[in-house]
């Protein structure tokens, strides 16, 4: 599976872009897997497919949490910057 590196981003816009790219990848992958006859695949192939499905689901969940975290940190930074007077 391609590494979308959502949590490597420190910018909320870039992290959101990476999350959307992963969501599009997951949708296209699901469409492709829907066309396959999974019964004709070998157990090792099925194991790899289902393992990658789990990795994608986990990356999507963590990505959403990470973006929420970045948003909270950004809001906290704005809040603090308006409360602390600037040194002259």
C-alpha angles and dihedrals in degrees: 000000000000114000108239092186095210094160092048089069120090094186117082093215093053092044090050090049090051091048091051090049090053091048091052090047091051092050093050091045091051090051091051093047089050089063094052126092097232091188090067094055125096119253092250091054091049091048090053092048094050091043091054090047088056092048091050093049091049093047091050092050094046091044092056091048091047093052090050088051092051090050091051092049091048091050091047091050091051091047093051094045091056093047099048115071114230117248112243 
